[in-house]
Structure formats: C-alpha cells, structure tokens
Amino acid sequence: MVLHPDRTRVLLRPFLLPNEARARTICAQVMALSESDVHGLWEQVRADFGKRHAQTREFLRHRFEQARHCLPNDPTLSEERTMLLGAYFSHEYSLEAAALFNPSIVPHPDQSRLPTGSLRFILSLRATGEGHISSLTFRTGSLDARGRITVDPATRYCLEPVQIPSASYEKDIFERKLRELGLVGDFTRHTLQHLGARFTLEELRTALRGAKTQLGTHDRQTEAVSRKTLMLAQSNYEVQFAADSQPSERVLFPVTPSQSNGIEDARFVRFRNDDGAQTYYATYTAYDGKLVLPQFIETPDFLHFKFITLNGPAVQNKGMALFPRKVQGHYAMLSRQDKENIYLMFSDHLHFWNTAQFLLGPRHPWEFIQMGNCGSPIETEAGWLVLSHGVGAMRKYCLGAFLLDRDDPSRVLGRLREPLLTPNASEREGYVPNVVYSCGSLVHGSQLIIPYAMSDYATSFATLSLHAVLSAME
C-alpha cells in the first residue's frame, strides 16, 4: 500500500499582499466596480471555488473583515461585493503538491466497535507544498488480527483549527522558560509581578505595556526583551478543531515565526502517565527557513492541540523522541545533539531538557555518516526497541534497529548489523532520492508495523516479525 501526495487536497488560506498600500489600491479598484460587474465576478469565483471547500463563504467573510480597514471609508456593501473583496485576499494552498511523507503511527483514541484482535490507528504525515512549506496532516486506518493494513480514504476537504485566544499560561513555567532564554531581569520581573498564577496573552500584553510605563524604560534593549517575551508566549499556543471534523480533514499549518517554513517530522507517542491516564505527545522540528528548533505538541484526542516550546541546553538539532512512559522516575528522550550520534536525556519536566549522554554512534558502513532515531522507543518484553536510520555512501538512508534495557536505557543490549529496510528500485526516486525514513512505528501482536517514507515523496508500510527483528540483534 502506498499513500501518494494528492494535489487536489487544497486548503483555503489568507493571501497576504506585500504591503498595506497595495491592499488599499485593490480595495479601491473593487469598490469602483459596478454592481453588475461585481455580480459577474462573484459568480465566476463561486463556480470555480464554491464546491472545493466546506466553508467558503465563512472564510471569505472573515478575510473581508480582516481587510476592512483598507477600504477608503466604511460603506454599506452588498453581500456579493463583500464576498468578492474577501476573495481578493484569499487563495488556495495545495498541501501535498510536493510530498506526503515521514509518517508516525499510534493507536487511535477510539478503539470501539472493532473485531477481536484488530487495532484502529491514527497516522500523522508531513505534507509539503509550494515554497517547501510543511504542515501536519492525518489519516486513520486499522490493523486486523493478522496485521493486514487498511487505510481509510481521505476526505475531500481540508480545514485549519481555530486558535484559542484565551489560552492561559502558567506563570512559574513561563518564568522558567524566560530564565532559560536569558530574558529575566528587572523589566520581566516587574511584568510578571502584575500577572496571576495563570494569565492570557492579552494580559501579558497589558503587563508589558504597564511595565514600560511604570519603569519609564523605552530603550532598544527593553523593546527587544519585550518582543522576545511576547514571541515566547505566541510560540506556546492552543488550537481546536470542530468536533464533527474527520481526522483526514485536519491540518496543522505553520502559525508562529519559528514555524514559518514548516512543521516537520512529528514523532507521536501515546504516553502513559503515573496515574494510568494516557496523553499523546509529539516532538517536531520548527523551521523558519534558516534555523531548526525542536518543539512539542500535546493532545488528548487529536482535536485539541497544545504547541509548546522546549527549553534547555540539550534542546538542539533534529530528531528528539520521547519514551512512552517515565523511566527511573524521570521523563526520558532520545536525541541527536551533534548531527551524528544518538543521545539519551532525562528530565523532571517535559518542557525542559538540560543534559544529554552519549548512547551510541555509527558502527557499520551503511550508517558511517550519521545515525538518528526513527520515532519513540517501543516497549517489548526484551527491552526498548528503537528503530533508527543510518546514512551511508551517496547519502543513502536505511532503517536499522537497536535494543535498550527496560530499566536502564543507557545500556545497549543489541543492534542490527545489516539494515532493516533499504530503498529498493521502486522507492529510490523522489523529492530526495535514495531515502527510506520513518517517524514512528508500533507493535501489533507479534508483528512490527513500520510506516515509512519513500525518498521524501510518498508513504508505504512494512510488516515484519518482531521475533525475527530481535533475534537478528548482535
């Protein structure tokens, strides 16, 4: 089974003009049209785009309201002129125009109404479109008792979530993040004094303005600290999809400046808390076109998502992957600190990672250039099974695996001498040739299910015997 990118899956998005002067000119031009011309143009927009999206009118009305300040005055407009103005500030974005790849698979939150021995799953995928901008999309499917895979058809429409404006921040954690960033000083301390134990983004804006006024500081350094403090808050945000939306409709598109060029390579894991409750977490790479920054996602149900910044000196490079439960009373994470080797980290808080210890590095020719994980460790009776990737000659990516002790994951119990998966003749051509890659697998019964990307273009699945994989370890 192969999931190919589908160029017809388009998202309705704001079309941002280069400057406000150009926006005012366009508004004036549309305002100068006769009602007859407006009617004809709007009918053409309806014919071309009306059936391609679930809530076209609502989106265009919202875009009109956002651009309303660019009108020469505030006249009473016809419905058609309002919709037409909104259309000039909107466009379609083809999410998967370039690729649909780097999958991560976890058990679905809803396991009801399934045959005995079956498992419903949710698959996250990196979708890449125009400008090499990556967003996060989802598919659902099931595994039967024999491990046969069925992926549900994707819906026709795509939609973005609503950002929750009243999302609150915990002051203690926010202050700790400021300290990690070197932003704690008289100005930020004064700002925090005027905030409660929990506060909203608007309350932070008000406190920042108040601190500037009361301290009488409006210098460049204070403005820089104020801007960075606000950016930290904006990078920690929440979104909510409609309860009646289908998982394949939901798209997490870049929102913050640090994500502006992509939400990349999400590694989802179903995490079991100390009290037995379960939450889904994902590490991902935020990319702004120049810098990569590891970040964090939390969701209980794949409807409500929290985006969270990770802090600490060990938060660097790509490929952080969280263990599915605490180990030795601490959160545990795999990472790749130096773009070559795999490291192990422990922390008392999910958001802060200060130290990392070397775990293992390249040993065999197919991984001489670098190693990295291919998702969160999978707990088995034999130990923590970790799928890895190795890069060899001609930058060829292969999948491997190693095994860690369940009680002490700093102990490597075994690793594969030969690759588990290599790109074959039909998989080596793509957006980035000669690559197989995964961001998360699972064990179902006695089988290891690996969704994997083929040359950063499309996604397929491999099913292997778990016993065979473990038996092949050195």
GUGU-977847 format. One line per field, with one value per residue (C-alpha): x, y, z; residue number from 1; chain; residue in three letters. Coordinates in Angstrom, 2 decimals, padded with zeros to 5 digits. Example, Ala and Ser with C-alpha at 12.3 -4.5 7.8 and 13.67 -1.06 7.14 Angstrom:
BEGIN
x = (012.30:013.67)
y = (-004.50:-001.06)
z = (007.80:007.14)
nr = (1:2)
kette = (A:A)
rest = (Ala:Ser)
REM end
This chain:
BEGIN
x = (000.00:001.29:-000.10:000.72:000.55:-002.78:-002.61:-006.38:-006.32:-006.23:-006.55:-008.22:-005.71:-005.16:-003.43:-001.02:-000.15:003.34:002.15:-000.94:-000.74:-001.28:-004.20:-005.82:-005.39:-007.12:-009.97:-010.43:-010.47:-013.12:-015.17:-015.14:-016.78:-020.48:-022.85:-023.30:-019.54:-019.35:-022.15:-020.38:-017.02:-018.53:-020.47:-017.18:-015.50:-018.43:-018.29:-014.52:-014.14:-017.53:-017.52:-013.82:-014.16:-016.61:-016.99:-016.04:-018.42:-017.44:-013.75:-014.20:-016.30:-013.58:-010.93:-013.08:-013.33:-009.55:-009.05:-011.92:-009.62:-008.14:-011.42:-011.44:-014.40:-016.85:-019.72:-022.63:-021.73:-023.75:-023.22:-021.62:-019.15:-018.25:-017.56:-015.60:-013.37:-012.72:-011.75:-009.06:-007.40:-007.62:-006.01:-005.77:-002.71:-002.04:-000.75:000.65:001.77:005.37:005.23:003.39:005.95:007.68:004.79:004.24:001.67:-000.05:-003.17:-006.31:-008.01:-011.22:-010.89:-014.64:-016.61:-013.62:-013.34:-011.37:-007.63:-007.93:-006.45:-007.52:-004.64:-004.03:-001.21:000.44:002.17:004.34:002.69:004.88:003.63:004.53:007.62:008.65:006.31:005.46:002.29:000.96:-001.91:-003.60:-005.08:-006.87:-006.93:-006.91:-004.86:-006.68:-005.65:-003.25:-001.63:-003.25:-003.42:-006.39:-006.13:-009.39:-009.92:-009.11:-011.98:-012.29:-011.99:-009.17:-009.51:-007.42:-008.27:-009.40:-006.65:-007.81:-007.28:-007.95:-005.40:-003.66:-000.04:001.34:003.49:006.01:006.71:006.73:009.26:011.44:011.37:012.33:015.23:016.42:016.38:018.34:015.45:014.90:015.74:014.13:011.76:010.45:010.28:008.16:005.97:005.42:004.53:001.39:000.24:-001.66:-000.61:-002.24:-002.56:-003.68:-001.80:-003.75:-002.98:000.71:000.49:-001.12:001.52:004.36:002.91:002.36:005.92:007.33:005.21:005.85:009.60:009.88:012.02:011.54:015.09:016.06:017.10:013.79:011.87:013.89:013.19:009.51:009.32:011.07:008.84:005.78:007.22:007.75:004.10:002.91:005.00:003.08:-000.49:-003.56:-005.87:-009.19:-010.77:-014.51:-015.80:-017.57:-014.47:-012.78:-009.08:-008.09:-009.64:-007.50:-004.37:-001.86:-000.33:002.58:001.40:004.35:007.51:009.68:007.42:007.07:008.68:007.41:006.16:008.41:008.82:006.40:007.16:003.92:003.79:000.96:002.34:001.17:001.21:001.93:-001.81:-002.52:-004.04:-002.85:-001.87:-000.44:002.76:004.87:008.24:008.63:011.04:010.02:011.77:011.81:013.86:017.18:017.04:015.66:014.19:012.84:009.33:006.50:002.81:000.31:-003.17:-005.65:-007.84:-006.36:-008.97:-007.40:-003.67:-001.19:002.00:004.78:008.34:011.11:013.88:017.31:020.83:020.04:017.23:019.02:019.20:016.52:015.07:014.05:011.81:010.02:009.82:006.16:006.43:008.74:011.93:013.59:011.04:012.03:010.89:013.27:014.07:016.33:018.06:020.84:022.91:025.75:024.13:025.94:025.25:022.26:022.00:019.82:018.28:016.35:014.28:011.93:009.74:008.58:009.41:012.99:015.99:019.39:021.77:022.40:024.62:026.09:024.21:025.58:027.07:027.73:029.45:028.57:029.27:025.60:025.50:029.00:027.79:025.17:022.59:019.26:016.08:013.00:010.48:009.88:011.16:008.71:008.47:008.76:009.48:013.05:013.64:013.12:013.11:014.32:014.12:016.98:018.15:021.67:023.23:025.96:027.71:025.96:023.79:021.68:019.29:018.45:016.44:018.08:017.21:018.73:017.57:017.89:017.49:013.98:015.17:018.38:018.06:021.65:022.58:022.53:021.60:021.91:021.79:021.38:024.49:022.57:019.82:016.23:014.94:016.71:015.23:014.53:014.34:010.75:011.40:014.66:013.25:011.51:011.83:015.02:016.29:017.65:015.88:013.62:012.58:010.02:008.92:007.20:006.15:004.15:003.91:000.62:000.54:003.74:004.32:006.24:004.35:006.58:005.07:007.89:008.56:009.95:012.51:010.68:007.80:005.20:004.45:004.27:004.16:006.33:005.26:007.92:008.08:009.05:010.79:012.84:013.98:015.01:016.73:018.88:020.37:024.08)
y = (000.00:003.44:006.85:009.25:013.05:014.36:017.80:018.18:018.44:022.21:024.46:027.87:030.36:034.12:035.71:038.27:041.23:042.80:045.99:047.79:050.37:047.62:046.26:049.73:050.03:046.69:047.64:050.90:049.07:046.61:049.44:051.20:048.25:048.40:046.00:044.26:043.68:042.55:040.05:038.55:038.28:036.77:034.19:033.18:032.80:030.68:028.49:027.99:027.53:027.14:023.32:022.91:023.89:023.17:026.74:029.07:031.91:031.92:032.11:034.90:036.91:036.55:037.71:040.69:041.71:041.44:043.69:046.08:048.75:049.15:050.45:054.20:054.58:052.24:051.97:049.57:046.81:044.23:040.61:039.88:042.78:041.68:038.12:039.36:041.57:038.59:036.52:039.04:038.42:034.62:031.78:028.01:026.15:022.60:020.91:017.82:019.33:018.13:015.26:013.26:011.56:010.94:009.12:008.36:005.79:005.46:003.65:005.71:007.16:005.32:001.52:000.78:-001.38:-003.36:-007.10:-009.14:-008.74:-005.55:-002.12:001.27:003.70:007.31:008.23:011.64:012.74:015.60:017.28:019.60:022.08:025.32:027.01:023.78:024.66:021.61:021.07:018.19:016.06:012.86:009.60:006.80:003.09:-000.31:-003.46:-006.78:-009.77:-010.91:-007.48:-006.59:-002.83:-000.78:003.00:004.94:007.17:010.82:013.28:015.83:018.89:020.28:022.70:024.50:024.66:027.72:029.24:029.59:033.25:032.80:030.02:030.62:030.31:029.07:031.84:029.53:027.62:030.79:032.42:029.31:029.47:033.16:032.30:029.56:032.14:034.68:037.15:037.52:041.00:043.99:044.58:041.00:040.62:043.78:042.44:039.10:040.78:042.11:038.70:036.00:032.38:031.83:034.54:035.05:036.51:039.77:040.04:039.63:042.39:044.69:043.85:044.53:047.93:048.71:047.77:050.06:052.96:052.45:051.90:054.64:052.37:052.60:051.92:049.48:046.72:046.84:046.74:043.68:041.85:042.77:041.47:038.19:037.69:038.11:035.77:033.11:033.36:033.28:030.14:028.39:028.26:026.05:025.18:023.37:021.52:021.17:018.10:016.82:017.10:013.98:013.35:013.47:016.95:018.37:020.32:021.87:024.61:026.80:029.70:031.15:032.82:029.87:027.54:029.81:027.33:024.19:021.88:018.94:015.28:014.93:011.87:010.99:008.67:007.56:008.39:006.59:008.83:007.65:007.53:005.38:008.19:008.50:011.56:011.86:013.84:014.63:016.22:018.08:020.40:024.03:025.55:029.23:028.87:029.23:027.70:024.38:024.26:021.17:021.78:019.87:019.03:017.70:016.37:014.13:013.41:014.83:017.60:019.91:020.56:022.48:023.72:024.07:025.36:023.11:024.72:023.86:023.41:019.85:021.09:021.25:019.68:017.37:014.04:014.21:011.25:010.76:007.41:006.30:006.37:007.58:005.58:005.55:008.17:010.64:011.59:010.13:011.27:010.24:012.99:013.69:016.50:016.57:015.54:012.19:010.14:009.18:010.57:009.82:012.53:012.54:015.37:016.17:018.27:017.61:021.16:021.39:019.28:020.26:017.31:014.55:011.47:009.64:006.40:005.00:006.10:004.83:001.45:-000.14:001.24:001.96:004.40:005.91:009.45:009.73:007.95:009.06:007.60:006.83:007.50:006.84:003.64:000.72:-001.25:-005.02:-007.83:-007.95:-004.21:-000.87:-001.43:001.65:001.97:004.05:005.49:005.36:007.39:005.82:006.34:008.65:009.85:006.71:006.38:002.95:001.87:-000.08:-001.02:-001.41:-002.61:-000.85:-002.21:-001.53:-000.43:001.28:002.51:003.76:000.06:-001.03:-004.71:-005.23:-003.69:-004.84:-005.40:-005.08:-002.61:-003.50:-001.63:-000.14:001.79:-000.60:000.24:001.49:003.59:005.37:008.08:011.05:014.53:013.41:010.21:007.07:007.56:005.46:007.14:006.81:008.92:006.19:002.52:000.19:-003.47:-005.27:-008.78:-010.44:-008.05:-004.81:-002.31:000.32:003.16:004.74:007.46:006.65:009.25:012.08:011.77:009.13:006.77:002.99:000.27:-002.68:-005.56:-007.69:-010.40:-008.83:-012.07:-012.07:-008.49:-009.14:-012.43:-010.68:-008.30:-008.60)
z = (000.00:-000.94:000.09:-002.73:-002.41:-003.70:-005.34:-005.20:-001.41:-001.10:001.91:001.84:003.28:003.65:000.66:002.10:-000.10:000.13:001.82:003.01:000.21:-002.35:-000.31:-000.27:-004.03:-004.62:-002.29:-004.17:-007.51:-006.32:-004.82:-008.20:-009.96:-010.83:-009.10:-012.43:-012.74:-009.11:-009.72:-012.73:-010.98:-007.84:-009.88:-011.52:-008.11:-006.91:-010.00:-009.72:-005.96:-004.26:-004.16:-003.35:000.31:003.10:004.43:001.59:002.48:006.14:005.25:002.69:005.13:007.76:005.28:004.34:008.00:008.34:005.29:006.04:007.44:003.93:002.48:001.72:004.11:005.84:003.37:003.37:000.95:-000.88:000.07:-003.30:-003.04:000.49:-000.72:-003.74:-001.59:000.69:-002.36:-003.37:000.00:-000.14:-002.06:-002.24:-000.99:-002.20:000.95:-000.72:-004.03:-003.48:-000.98:001.69:003.86:007.23:008.91:012.59:013.75:017.16:018.43:017.84:020.95:019.96:019.87:019.99:017.55:016.25:015.52:018.06:017.57:015.50:016.23:014.94:014.36:013.53:011.20:011.14:007.94:006.81:003.81:001.74:-000.82:-002.57:-001.16:000.60:003.48:005.56:007.56:009.62:008.30:009.48:008.23:010.05:009.44:011.09:011.54:011.68:013.80:011.07:010.74:007.44:006.98:005.83:005.46:005.35:002.29:002.87:002.81:000.01:002.21:004.36:007.26:009.83:013.54:015.45:017.55:021.15:022.07:025.78:026.26:029.55:030.64:033.94:035.38:037.07:033.86:031.75:034.08:033.91:030.10:030.23:032.50:030.12:027.32:029.40:029.45:033.21:034.50:036.21:033.31:033.04:036.84:037.02:034.22:035.95:039.25:037.60:036.36:038.18:038.59:035.20:032.57:028.97:026.02:026.25:029.97:029.13:026.50:029.08:031.71:029.25:028.36:032.03:032.95:030.27:031.52:035.23:034.82:032.23:030.03:026.28:025.14:022.42:024.84:026.71:023.44:022.36:025.64:025.40:021.82:022.71:025.75:023.57:020.93:023.59:024.59:020.97:020.34:023.15:021.88:021.61:018.72:018.46:015.53:015.17:017.00:013.87:011.65:010.29:011.12:007.44:007.15:009.94:009.00:011.40:009.26:010.45:012.60:014.53:013.12:014.20:012.15:009.13:006.72:008.29:011.00:010.21:011.17:014.09:016.23:018.04:021.03:023.32:026.75:029.90:032.97:036.50:037.27:034.22:032.17:028.59:026.56:023.08:022.71:019.68:019.19:015.91:014.16:013.69:010.68:009.75:006.58:008.37:011.83:013.09:016.58:018.37:019.73:021.37:020.76:023.30:022.53:024.37:021.33:018.08:018.23:020.81:020.38:022.52:020.88:023.44:023.30:024.62:026.62:027.94:026.53:025.39:023.12:019.80:016.37:014.97:015.95:019.60:020.54:023.87:025.66:026.16:029.97:032.69:033.26:036.68:037.76:035.05:031.59:029.01:025.49:022.62:020.64:018.19:019.66:017.14:013.83:014.01:017.16:019.31:022.84:025.87:028.07:031.35:032.84:035.71:033.40:029.85:028.70:029.98:028.94:030.32:029.92:027.39:027.50:024.52:023.76:020.51:017.22:013.70:013.54:010.21:006.69:005.94:008.91:008.81:008.02:010.76:012.88:014.25:015.71:013.63:016.36:020.02:021.65:021.67:024.90:024.47:026.93:025.62:026.13:024.43:020.67:018.81:015.05:013.71:010.44:009.10:006.30:004.17:000.86:-001.64:001.29:001.10:004.07:005.51:008.54:011.35:014.91:018.37:021.78:025.16:028.67:030.04:033.49:032.38:028.77:028.84:028.35:024.70:024.61:020.87:017.40:013.83:011.76:008.47:007.59:008.39:005.35:002.34:-000.61:-003.47:-007.17:-006.94:-003.82:-004.60:-006.89:-005.31:-003.85:-002.08:-003.76:-002.05:001.28:003.49:006.73:009.50:012.47:014.48:014.38:016.60:017.62:016.95:018.34:017.19:014.30:013.91:011.74:010.12:008.08:006.11:003.59:000.17:-000.94:000.83:-001.63:-000.72:002.19:002.38:005.08:006.05:008.32:009.99:012.61:015.94:016.95:013.75:014.32:017.92:017.03:014.43:017.01:017.70)
nr = (1:2:3:4:5:6:7:8:9:10:11:12:13:14:15:16:17:18:19:20:21:22:23:24:25:26:27:28:29:30:31:32:33:34:35:36:37:38:39:40:41:42:43:44:45:46:47:48:49:50:51:52:53:54:55:56:57:58:59:60:61:62:63:64:65:66:67:68:69:70:71:72:73:74:75:76:77:78:79:80:81:82:83:84:85:86:87:88:89:90:91:92:93:94:95:96:97:98:99:100:101:102:103:104:105:106:107:108:109:110:111:112:113:114:115:116:117:118:119:120:121:122:123:124:125:126:127:128:129:130:131:132:133:134:135:136:137:138:139:140:141:142:143:144:145:146:147:148:149:150:151:152:153:154:155:156:157:158:159:160:161:162:163:164:165:166:167:168:169:170:171:172:173:174:175:176:177:178:179:180:181:182:183:184:185:186:187:188:189:190:191:192:193:194:195:196:197:198:199:200:201:202:203:204:205:206:207:208:209:210:211:212:213:214:215:216:217:218:219:220:221:222:223:224:225:226:227:228:229:230:231:232:233:234:235:236:237:238:239:240:241:242:243:244:245:246:247:248:249:250:251:252:253:254:255:256:257:258:259:260:261:262:263:264:265:266:267:268:269:270:271:272:273:274:275:276:277:278:279:280:281:282:283:284:285:286:287:288:289:290:291:292:293:294:295:296:297:298:299:300:301:302:303:304:305:306:307:308:309:310:311:312:313:314:315:316:317:318:319:320:321:322:323:324:325:326:327:328:329:330:331:332:333:334:335:336:337:338:339:340:341:342:343:344:345:346:347:348:349:350:351:352:353:354:355:356:357:358:359:360:361:362:363:364:365:366:367:368:369:370:371:372:373:374:375:376:377:378:379:380:381:382:383:384:385:386:387:388:389:390:391:392:393:394:395:396:397:398:399:400:401:402:403:404:405:406:407:408:409:410:411:412:413:414:415:416:417:418:419:420:421:422:423:424:425:426:427:428:429:430:431:432:433:434:435:436:437:438:439:440:441:442:443:444:445:446:447:448:449:450:451:452:453:454:455:456:457:458:459:460:461:462:463:464:465:466:467:468:469:470:471:472:473:474)
kette = (A:A:A:A:A:A:A:A:A:A:A:A:A:A:A:A:A:A:A:A:A:A:A:A:A:A:A:A:A:A:A:A:A:A:A:A:A:A:A:A:A:A:A:A:A:A:A:A:A:A:A:A:A:A:A:A:A:A:A:A:A:A:A:A:A:A:A:A:A:A:A:A:A:A:A:A:A:A:A:A:A:A:A:A:A:A:A:A:A:A:A:A:A:A:A:A:A:A:A:A:A:A:A:A:A:A:A:A:A:A:A:A:A:A:A:A:A:A:A:A:A:A:A:A:A:A:A:A:A:A:A:A:A:A:A:A:A:A:A:A:A:A:A:A:A:A:A:A:A:A:A:A:A:A:A:A:A:A:A:A:A:A:A:A:A:A:A:A:A:A:A:A:A:A:A:A:A:A:A:A:A:A:A:A:A:A:A:A:A:A:A:A:A:A:A:A:A:A:A:A:A:A:A:A:A:A:A:A:A:A:A:A:A:A:A:A:A:A:A:A:A:A:A:A:A:A:A:A:A:A:A:A:A:A:A:A:A:A:A:A:A:A:A:A:A:A:A:A:A:A:A:A:A:A:A:A:A:A:A:A:A:A:A:A:A:A:A:A:A:A:A:A:A:A:A:A:A:A:A:A:A:A:A:A:A:A:A:A:A:A:A:A:A:A:A:A:A:A:A:A:A:A:A:A:A:A:A:A:A:A:A:A:A:A:A:A:A:A:A:A:A:A:A:A:A:A:A:A:A:A:A:A:A:A:A:A:A:A:A:A:A:A:A:A:A:A:A:A:A:A:A:A:A:A:A:A:A:A:A:A:A:A:A:A:A:A:A:A:A:A:A:A:A:A:A:A:A:A:A:A:A:A:A:A:A:A:A:A:A:A:A:A:A:A:A:A:A:A:A:A:A:A:A:A:A:A:A:A:A:A:A:A:A:A:A:A:A:A:A:A:A:A:A:A:A:A:A:A:A:A:A:A:A:A:A:A:A:A:A:A:A:A:A:A:A:A:A:A:A:A:A:A:A:A:A:A:A:A:A:A:A:A:A:A:A:A:A:A:A:A:A:A:A:A)
rest = (Met:Val:Leu:His:Pro:Asp:Arg:Thr:Arg:Val:Leu:Leu:Arg:Pro:Phe:Leu:Leu:Pro:Asn:Glu:Ala:Arg:Ala:Arg:Thr:Ile:Cys:Ala:Gln:Val:Met:Ala:Leu:Ser:Glu:Ser:Asp:Val:His:Gly:Leu:Trp:Glu:Gln:Val:Arg:Ala:Asp:Phe:Gly:Lys:Arg:His:Ala:Gln:Thr:Arg:Glu:Phe:Leu:Arg:His:Arg:Phe:Glu:Gln:Ala:Arg:His:Cys:Leu:Pro:Asn:Asp:Pro:Thr:Leu:Ser:Glu:Glu:Arg:Thr:Met:Leu:Leu:Gly:Ala:Tyr:Phe:Ser:His:Glu:Tyr:Ser:Leu:Glu:Ala:Ala:Ala:Leu:Phe:Asn:Pro:Ser:Ile:Val:Pro:His:Pro:Asp:Gln:Ser:Arg:Leu:Pro:Thr:Gly:Ser:Leu:Arg:Phe:Ile:Leu:Ser:Leu:Arg:Ala:Thr:Gly:Glu:Gly:His:Ile:Ser:Ser:Leu:Thr:Phe:Arg:Thr:Gly:Ser:Leu:Asp:Ala:Arg:Gly:Arg:Ile:Thr:Val:Asp:Pro:Ala:Thr:Arg:Tyr:Cys:Leu:Glu:Pro:Val:Gln:Ile:Pro:Ser:Ala:Ser:Tyr:Glu:Lys:Asp:Ile:Phe:Glu:Arg:Lys:Leu:Arg:Glu:Leu:Gly:Leu:Val:Gly:Asp:Phe:Thr:Arg:His:Thr:Leu:Gln:His:Leu:Gly:Ala:Arg:Phe:Thr:Leu:Glu:Glu:Leu:Arg:Thr:Ala:Leu:Arg:Gly:Ala:Lys:Thr:Gln:Leu:Gly:Thr:His:Asp:Arg:Gln:Thr:Glu:Ala:Val:Ser:Arg:Lys:Thr:Leu:Met:Leu:Ala:Gln:Ser:Asn:Tyr:Glu:Val:Gln:Phe:Ala:Ala:Asp:Ser:Gln:Pro:Ser:Glu:Arg:Val:Leu:Phe:Pro:Val:Thr:Pro:Ser:Gln:Ser:Asn:Gly:Ile:Glu:Asp:Ala:Arg:Phe:Val:Arg:Phe:Arg:Asn:Asp:Asp:Gly:Ala:Gln:Thr:Tyr:Tyr:Ala:Thr:Tyr:Thr:Ala:Tyr:Asp:Gly:Lys:Leu:Val:Leu:Pro:Gln:Phe:Ile:Glu:Thr:Pro:Asp:Phe:Leu:His:Phe:Lys:Phe:Ile:Thr:Leu:Asn:Gly:Pro:Ala:Val:Gln:Asn:Lys:Gly:Met:Ala:Leu:Phe:Pro:Arg:Lys:Val:Gln:Gly:His:Tyr:Ala:Met:Leu:Ser:Arg:Gln:Asp:Lys:Glu:Asn:Ile:Tyr:Leu:Met:Phe:Ser:Asp:His:Leu:His:Phe:Trp:Asn:Thr:Ala:Gln:Phe:Leu:Leu:Gly:Pro:Arg:His:Pro:Trp:Glu:Phe:Ile:Gln:Met:Gly:Asn:Cys:Gly:Ser:Pro:Ile:Glu:Thr:Glu:Ala:Gly:Trp:Leu:Val:Leu:Ser:His:Gly:Val:Gly:Ala:Met:Arg:Lys:Tyr:Cys:Leu:Gly:Ala:Phe:Leu:Leu:Asp:Arg:Asp:Asp:Pro:Ser:Arg:Val:Leu:Gly:Arg:Leu:Arg:Glu:Pro:Leu:Leu:Thr:Pro:Asn:Ala:Ser:Glu:Arg:Glu:Gly:Tyr:Val:Pro:Asn:Val:Val:Tyr:Ser:Cys:Gly:Ser:Leu:Val:His:Gly:Ser:Gln:Leu:Ile:Ile:Pro:Tyr:Ala:Met:Ser:Asp:Tyr:Ala:Thr:Ser:Phe:Ala:Thr:Leu:Ser:Leu:His:Ala:Val:Leu:Ser:Ala:Met:Glu)
REM end
